[in-house]
Amino acid sequence: MMKYLKLFLWVLASIIMTSPAFAGPFATEVVSATGTFGPAPYDDPHSVLGKPTTWIKGLDVGATMACSMVYPAWNTDPDGNKLITSITPGAQITVTFDHDIVDDPLNPYGIDFIVFGNDLYWGEGMVYPGTDMEQYHINDGGGWPDPGIVSVAQSLDGPWHTFETGPYYDTGTYPTQAFAWNREAHTWGDELDWTKPVNPELNPSDFAGLSVADVIDLWDGSAGGTGYDLAGTGFEWIRYIRVESNGTTVPEVDGFADVAAVPVPGAVWLLGSGLLGLMGVRRRKGLS
């Protein structure tokens, strides 16, 4: 029986470790960057790699600030690292991942990847480190939209599919929200899920008058960002994402994330039950 238990554990480990959820969910390499970026500290295309912004060196308020829907990414992080890149008309950045991004029907709302910008929702004045997000209300679900264009491909040589009619990143639809709100402690809580999109049925215009904490709850664990669906692109999977201006605006890019699929209910349980059942049969037959 022991060898079948080992087999079960090996198969289970193989499934877990080869799952896309265990590959890095964020862009890992800038493979092309052309045109003009900046000004500093918004001039480094490599700022778009890795996890989007969590904490900000908030020079305007003289303290470290959490990146939120009412205080977007800007300046640097507390250690002085650059956070976002500004893309002027004619410039572009192309990134790749360490795995394929798949058009997966199990992804929430059919969305396959997310692009994070630095737009915001307007609120009731200045935001400070101690601002209570249960008492701070949103006045308008939309800040300074700078629509940017996204294109995707399986190979750098193309063909490329461009989302010419949207969605557009950095438009303030669902700004970056790095943390949950702890209503008991009245402070920022756990980091939210960068791989989970906001429900696209939620209309930002409906958030006016709600507290930031209430909107975070409506987002149901998502860290925000603009979601893209590969359905209709002609690609079952992609490896490259390209971002650029729409020709007149200067959008900012904070990062990219592959959306995590919702697990099939009971899939691992069924596998385990099957293997355990097989062990039981062999035991009843007196086999080792």
C-alpha positions as CSV (number, residue, x, y, z in Angstrom):
1,M,0.0,0.0,0.0
2,M,2.9,2.3,0.8
3,K,4.1,2.4,-2.8
4,Y,0.6,3.4,-4.0
5,L,0.5,6.2,-1.4
6,K,3.8,7.4,-2.7
7,L,2.4,7.2,-6.3
8,F,-0.6,9.3,-5.2
9,L,1.6,11.9,-3.6
10,W,3.9,12.0,-6.6
11,V,0.9,12.4,-9.1
12,L,-0.6,15.1,-6.9
13,A,2.7,17.0,-6.6
14,S,3.1,16.7,-10.4
15,I,-0.3,18.2,-11.0
16,I,0.3,21.1,-8.6
17,M,3.8,21.9,-9.7
18,T,2.9,21.9,-13.5
19,S,-0.2,24.0,-13.0
20,P,0.0,27.5,-14.6
21,A,-0.9,28.9,-11.2
22,F,2.6,27.9,-10.0
23,A,4.4,29.6,-12.8
24,G,5.2,33.3,-12.2
25,P,2.0,35.2,-12.9
26,F,3.8,38.5,-13.8
27,A,5.7,39.6,-16.9
28,T,9.3,38.5,-16.6
29,E,11.2,40.2,-19.5
30,V,11.1,43.3,-21.6
31,V,11.9,42.0,-25.1
32,S,11.4,45.3,-26.9
33,A,11.2,49.0,-25.9
34,T,11.3,51.8,-28.4
35,G,10.5,55.4,-28.3
36,T,10.6,58.0,-25.5
37,F,9.7,57.3,-21.9
38,G,9.7,59.5,-18.9
39,P,10.4,61.9,-17.4
40,A,12.2,60.3,-14.5
41,P,11.3,58.3,-12.5
42,Y,8.9,57.1,-15.1
43,D,11.5,56.5,-17.8
44,D,12.5,52.8,-17.3
45,P,10.6,50.2,-19.3
46,H,11.7,47.5,-16.9
47,S,9.5,49.1,-14.2
48,V,6.6,47.2,-15.7
49,L,8.0,43.8,-14.7
50,G,7.1,41.8,-11.7
51,K,4.3,42.5,-9.2
52,P,2.5,45.8,-9.5
53,T,2.8,48.5,-6.9
54,T,2.0,47.8,-3.3
55,W,3.7,50.6,-1.3
56,I,4.6,54.1,-2.4
57,K,7.1,56.8,-1.2
58,G,4.5,59.5,-0.8
59,L,6.4,62.7,-1.1
60,D,3.2,64.7,-1.2
61,V,2.2,63.6,2.3
62,G,5.6,62.8,3.6
63,A,5.0,59.2,4.4
64,T,4.7,55.7,3.0
65,M,1.4,55.1,1.3
66,A,-0.5,52.0,0.2
67,C,-1.3,51.9,-3.5
68,S,-5.1,52.1,-3.8
69,M,-8.0,53.1,-6.0
70,V,-7.7,56.7,-4.4
71,Y,-3.9,56.9,-4.2
72,P,-2.4,55.4,-7.4
73,A,1.2,54.4,-8.2
74,W,3.6,57.3,-8.7
75,N,7.1,58.4,-7.7
76,T,9.1,55.4,-6.3
77,D,8.6,52.7,-3.7
78,P,10.0,53.3,-0.1
79,D,13.4,51.8,-1.2
80,G,13.7,54.2,-4.1
81,N,12.8,51.6,-6.9
82,K,10.9,52.9,-9.9
83,L,7.3,51.8,-10.1
84,I,5.6,52.8,-13.4
85,T,6.6,53.7,-16.9
86,S,5.0,56.5,-19.0
87,I,4.5,55.7,-22.7
88,T,4.5,58.7,-25.0
89,P,2.9,58.6,-28.5
90,G,5.1,56.5,-30.8
91,A,6.7,54.5,-27.9
92,Q,6.0,50.9,-27.1
93,I,7.0,48.2,-24.7
94,T,6.7,44.4,-25.4
95,V,6.9,42.0,-22.5
96,T,6.9,38.2,-22.2
97,F,6.1,35.7,-19.5
98,D,7.8,32.5,-18.3
99,H,4.8,30.5,-19.6
100,D,1.9,30.8,-22.1
101,I,-1.2,32.8,-21.3
102,V,-4.1,30.6,-22.3
103,D,-7.6,31.4,-23.5
104,D,-9.1,29.5,-20.5
105,P,-12.8,29.1,-20.1
106,L,-12.2,28.5,-16.4
107,N,-10.8,32.0,-15.9
108,P,-13.1,34.3,-13.9
109,Y,-15.5,36.2,-16.4
110,G,-13.5,34.7,-19.3
111,I,-10.7,37.2,-18.7
112,D,-7.2,35.9,-19.5
113,F,-4.7,38.6,-18.5
114,I,-4.7,42.0,-16.7
115,V,-2.8,45.2,-17.4
116,F,-2.3,47.6,-14.5
117,G,-2.0,51.4,-14.9
118,N,-2.0,54.2,-12.4
119,D,-5.4,55.9,-12.7
120,L,-7.7,56.5,-9.7
121,Y,-11.1,57.3,-8.4
122,W,-11.7,60.8,-7.2
123,G,-12.5,61.0,-3.5
124,E,-13.2,63.4,-0.7
125,G,-9.9,65.3,-0.7
126,M,-6.4,64.3,0.3
127,V,-5.5,60.7,1.3
128,Y,-3.1,60.2,4.2
129,P,-1.5,57.2,5.8
130,G,-4.1,57.1,8.6
131,T,-7.2,57.8,6.4
132,D,-10.1,55.5,7.4
133,M,-11.3,54.0,4.1
134,E,-14.7,53.2,5.7
135,Q,-15.2,57.0,6.1
136,Y,-13.5,58.1,2.9
137,H,-16.1,58.2,0.0
138,I,-15.7,58.2,-3.7
139,N,-17.0,61.2,-5.5
140,D,-16.5,60.0,-9.1
141,G,-15.5,56.6,-10.5
142,G,-12.9,57.9,-12.9
143,G,-9.8,60.0,-12.6
144,W,-7.3,61.0,-15.4
145,P,-7.9,58.4,-18.1
146,D,-5.0,58.0,-20.5
147,P,-6.2,55.2,-22.8
148,G,-3.5,52.9,-24.0
149,I,-3.6,50.2,-26.6
150,V,-2.7,46.5,-26.1
151,S,-1.6,44.0,-28.7
152,V,-0.8,40.2,-28.2
153,A,1.0,37.6,-30.2
154,Q,2.4,34.0,-29.9
155,S,5.7,35.1,-31.5
156,L,7.6,38.3,-31.8
157,D,7.4,37.9,-35.6
158,G,3.6,37.9,-35.3
159,P,1.0,37.9,-36.4
160,W,-0.3,40.4,-33.8
161,H,-3.8,41.0,-32.7
162,T,-4.5,44.6,-31.5
163,F,-7.5,45.4,-29.2
164,E,-8.3,48.4,-31.4
165,T,-11.7,49.0,-29.9
166,G,-10.7,48.3,-26.3
167,P,-10.6,47.5,-23.6
168,Y,-8.0,50.2,-22.9
169,Y,-5.6,50.2,-20.0
170,D,-5.0,53.2,-17.7
171,T,-8.5,54.4,-18.0
172,G,-9.6,54.4,-14.4
173,T,-12.2,51.6,-14.9
174,Y,-10.7,49.5,-12.1
175,P,-7.7,51.2,-10.6
176,T,-5.0,49.2,-8.8
177,Q,-6.0,48.2,-5.2
178,A,-3.1,46.5,-3.5
179,F,-4.7,45.7,-0.1
180,A,-8.0,44.7,1.5
181,W,-9.4,46.9,4.3
182,N,-9.4,45.6,7.8
183,R,-12.6,46.9,9.3
184,E,-11.7,45.8,12.8
185,A,-8.3,47.5,12.9
186,H,-9.3,50.3,10.6
187,T,-6.2,49.9,8.6
188,W,-4.9,48.1,5.5
189,G,-5.2,44.3,5.6
190,D,-4.0,41.4,3.4
191,E,-2.6,41.9,-0.1
192,L,-5.3,41.3,-2.7
193,D,-5.2,38.9,-5.7
194,W,-3.3,40.3,-8.7
195,T,-4.5,37.3,-10.8
196,K,-8.2,37.8,-10.2
197,P,-10.1,40.4,-12.4
198,V,-12.9,42.6,-11.2
199,N,-16.3,41.5,-12.2
200,P,-16.8,43.5,-15.5
201,E,-20.5,43.8,-14.7
202,L,-19.6,46.4,-12.0
203,N,-20.0,49.9,-13.3
204,P,-17.5,52.4,-11.8
205,S,-20.1,55.2,-12.1
206,D,-22.2,53.2,-9.5
207,F,-19.4,53.6,-6.9
208,A,-20.0,57.3,-6.4
209,G,-21.0,57.9,-2.8
210,L,-19.7,54.5,-1.6
211,S,-16.7,54.2,0.8
212,V,-13.5,52.8,-0.5
213,A,-13.9,49.9,1.9
214,D,-17.3,49.1,0.4
215,V,-15.9,49.2,-3.2
216,I,-13.0,46.9,-2.2
217,D,-15.6,44.4,-0.8
218,L,-17.5,44.6,-4.2
219,W,-14.3,43.7,-6.0
220,D,-14.3,40.4,-4.1
221,G,-10.6,40.0,-3.5
222,S,-9.4,41.4,-6.8
223,A,-6.5,43.9,-7.0
224,G,-8.1,45.7,-9.9
225,G,-6.6,46.4,-13.4
226,T,-7.9,46.2,-16.9
227,G,-8.9,42.7,-18.0
228,Y,-8.5,41.2,-21.5
229,D,-10.1,38.1,-23.1
230,L,-8.2,36.2,-25.8
231,A,-11.5,34.9,-27.2
232,G,-11.9,36.5,-30.6
233,T,-8.2,37.1,-31.1
234,G,-7.6,33.9,-33.1
235,F,-5.1,32.8,-30.5
236,E,-5.6,29.8,-28.1
237,W,-2.6,31.1,-26.2
238,I,-0.1,34.0,-26.3
239,R,3.4,34.7,-24.9
240,Y,3.9,38.4,-25.8
241,I,2.0,41.6,-24.8
242,R,2.7,45.0,-26.3
243,V,1.5,48.3,-24.8
244,E,1.5,51.7,-26.4
245,S,-0.2,55.1,-26.5
246,N,-3.4,55.7,-28.5
247,G,-1.4,58.4,-30.3
248,T,-2.5,61.4,-28.2
249,T,-2.3,60.3,-24.6
250,V,0.6,59.3,-22.3
251,P,-0.6,56.2,-20.4
252,E,1.3,54.6,-17.5
253,V,2.0,50.9,-17.1
254,D,2.5,49.4,-13.7
255,G,2.5,45.7,-14.5
256,F,0.9,42.6,-16.1
257,A,-0.7,39.5,-14.6
258,D,-1.9,36.2,-16.0
259,V,-5.3,35.4,-14.6
260,A,-5.6,32.3,-12.4
261,A,-8.3,29.8,-13.4
262,V,-10.9,28.7,-11.0
263,P,-10.2,25.0,-10.1
264,V,-12.6,22.4,-11.3
265,P,-14.6,21.5,-8.1
266,G,-13.6,18.1,-6.8
267,A,-10.9,17.4,-9.4
268,V,-8.1,16.6,-6.9
269,W,-10.6,14.8,-4.7
270,L,-11.6,12.5,-7.5
271,L,-8.0,11.7,-8.3
272,G,-7.3,10.9,-4.7
273,S,-10.4,8.8,-4.4
274,G,-9.5,6.8,-7.5
275,L,-6.0,6.1,-6.3
276,L,-7.2,5.3,-2.8
277,G,-9.9,3.0,-4.3
278,L,-7.2,1.2,-6.3
279,M,-5.1,0.7,-3.1
280,G,-8.2,-0.7,-1.4
281,V,-8.8,-3.2,-4.2
282,R,-5.2,-4.4,-4.1
283,R,-5.5,-4.8,-0.3
284,R,-8.6,-6.9,-0.5
285,K,-6.9,-9.1,-3.1
286,G,-3.9,-9.5,-0.8
287,L,-1.5,-7.7,-3.2
288,S,1.3,-5.6,-2.0
